[in-house]
Each structure stands twice: as structure tokens, then as C-alpha cells.
Amino acid sequence: MAKNKFSKNWIHQHINDPYVKLAQQKGYRARAAFKLIEILDTEKLMRRGDIIVDLGSSPGSWSQVARERLLHKGEIDGRVIALDLLPMEHIEGVEFIQGDFRDDEVLEQLEEKVGHQQVDLVISDMAPNLSGISSADSARIEHVVELAVDFATNHLKPEGALIVKAFHGSGFSQLVELFKKNFVRVVEIKPKASRDKSSETFIVGKRLKAK
């Protein structure tokens, strides 16, 4: 009978709280850092010398992870270019652009930053503001992911990779198909740090298909 006293909320909090505590201990700005760490370790992505673009970067935990991975003897070996609609507190060595990725002008700024260099990895934790109306929300999510795929296919090295956040539901299978059209390897990952109730699933595309 004692087990029945444990509410779902209690279980939910205790499953997830360790990530919050761990983020605080390690100095990460959000528990989302551990989602990226698991994906990078599983897919063996991100190494010194890489050029990384972080879309939807604020508050900055993914950029923090990227910076850590590139750090060598106190210097960043590579580049981290971050972008978000919201402001982001400065991270040493991370180049930040504040603006909406959906705006052409902001996209041009990002492309100018990247210049003629090819990118090794694009990471996107972007999620549009959701209305609760599933058809409208699906369309917004699809649009953001499509923009990330479009940017990645134009700027990645042939062996590069893209990680995006998506949500299971209407439109998800179409996004997976979009990845399969553009990448040799496509995997869906729900990291342990993702909340159980969340429908978020990360799609990873590796190695661009020849056009």
C-alpha cells in the first residue's frame, strides 16, 4: 500500500531531479546539456577542430558542452557560433548572434559569420512557441526543422551532421523522411534526460547524400 502513496509527480521529480542537481554541480545553465552529451557520445560526434553552429542556443548549455569538447590547453580548437531570439549570457570563446533564425536578415548574419568555412556539426534545440492547437504547432515545428535542414545541407561538410529537436505527433514521420532524403544515416534518440511526459525526440542526420 505504501507504494500507492507515491504520486506520479513524486516519481517524475525524482527521476529528473538528478539532472537538475548535476547541471548545477557542473555549472551547466540547463539540464538540457545532458541530452546533448548523450547524443554526442552515442553518435560519436564533436571533436577538437570542429566548426559548430548552435541554433536556439539560449540559455547556453549546449554551447557550454560544445566549448568543453573543443577546449585544448585552455584554448578553443575550433569554433562555436550560437544563435537565438533571446539574449544569451556570454560564454568565453562562443560567437553569439541574437535574432530570429526564421528571418532572412538574421540568417544572412549567420551565413556571414560562417563565411566560406564548411561546418562540421549543426545542433538545434529550437522549439517555436506552442499554442496547444496541434495542427498549428506541428506546422511551426516542421518549419523550424526544415529551416535547420536547409541551413545544414548548404553549409555542412560532406561528412557533417545535424541534430534537431522534434516532437512525436503529426508531421514527425515527414521530418524523418526529410532527413532520410538528405542524410546517409538517420537516427531518432530520446535521451535519458528528456522528461518522461515530453514527446520530444531528437533526430540525428549524418553524412550528406550527394546532390
Helices and strands as residue ranges (DSSP letters): G 2-5, H 8-26, H 33-43, E 51-55, H 61-70, E 71-72, E 75-76, E 79-84, E 94-98, H 104-114, E 119-124, H 134-155, E 156-167, H 172-182, E 183-189, E 200-208
